[in-house]
Amino acid sequence: MQQWGRNTITTAQWLSLIEQWGRGTGRSDEEIGELQAIAQRITRHESRFRTDGLLSSDGFVASMVAYDYGCAVNMARWGFLAGYCNRPHAERYVFSVSPRVRQKYISWADFSAGYILGQVIRFDRDSYGTYYQRVLDGHRILTSHPLSPWLHMRF
């Protein structure tokens, strides 16, 4: 199975690879277990994302770094609004994020799924509560509304 030309793996394969890597790098059983728990958590989120239409039926989140990029853009924006930098300075920071985003993601929807996974892990503690619902609603609007910039701006 492939997504965007990348081979996908099963959860069992992922857990096995984590164990192999951990043993090969001298990690403790506890560290390996923690990493495997994180992998299982991510696969649970991806399953929920498939159910909610954020991912295709066999899709996966390429990277969660979208959340960090989103935070970086917000920090530049807030810095400008608070008077810590001028507009050109803030814009340089914002525009410097764009090429990095395009290296990791292939579409607005792909970026959004990575951002949402980061948001859910950071704030919702696997509950799919208000943070999840808010970003899910935003994702749905931005991927479907006829006037959405995501439908009219090249990624």
GISUL-V797781 format. One record per backbone hydrogen bond with DSSP energy under -1.0 kcal/mol. NH is the residue of the N-H (numbers start at 0). CO is the residue of the C=O. E is the energy in kcal/mol with one decimal. If there is no record, write none. Layout:
# GISUL-V797781
nh->(NH	NH)
co->(CO	CO)
e->(E	E)
This chain:
# GISUL-V797781
nh->(2	5	7	13	14	15	16	17	18	19	20	21	22	23	24	25	26	31	32	33	34	35	36	37	38	39	40	41	42	43	44	45	46	47	48	49	50	51	52	53	54	58	66	68	69	70	71	72	73	74	75	76	77	78	79	80	81	82	83	89	90	91	92	93	94	95	96	100	101	102	104	110	111	112	113	114	115	116	117	118	119	120	121	122	126	132	133	134	135	136	137	138	139	140	141	142	144	147	150	152)
co->(5	2	0	9	10	11	12	13	14	15	16	17	18	19	20	22	21	27	28	29	30	31	32	33	34	35	36	37	38	39	40	41	42	43	44	45	46	47	49	48	48	55	63	64	65	66	67	68	69	70	71	72	73	74	75	76	77	79	78	85	86	87	88	89	90	91	93	96	97	98	100	106	107	108	109	110	111	112	113	114	115	116	117	118	123	128	129	130	131	132	133	134	135	136	137	138	140	144	147	148)
e->(-2.5	-1.9	-2.5	-2.3	-2.8	-2.2	-2.6	-2.3	-2.2	-2.8	-2.8	-2.9	-2.8	-2.4	-1.4	-1.1	-3.0	-2.5	-2.6	-2.3	-2.3	-2.4	-2.2	-1.9	-2.2	-2.4	-2.2	-2.5	-2.3	-1.9	-2.1	-2.8	-2.0	-2.1	-2.8	-2.2	-2.1	-2.3	-1.0	-2.3	-1.2	-1.6	-1.8	-2.5	-2.6	-2.2	-2.4	-2.3	-2.2	-2.5	-2.0	-2.3	-3.2	-2.7	-2.0	-2.6	-2.2	-1.4	-2.7	-2.3	-2.9	-2.1	-1.6	-2.4	-3.3	-1.7	-1.1	-2.3	-2.2	-1.1	-2.3	-2.5	-2.8	-2.2	-1.8	-2.5	-3.1	-2.2	-2.0	-2.5	-2.9	-2.4	-2.3	-2.7	-1.9	-2.7	-2.4	-2.2	-2.8	-2.5	-2.0	-2.5	-2.5	-2.3	-2.8	-1.9	-3.0	-2.1	-1.2	-2.8)
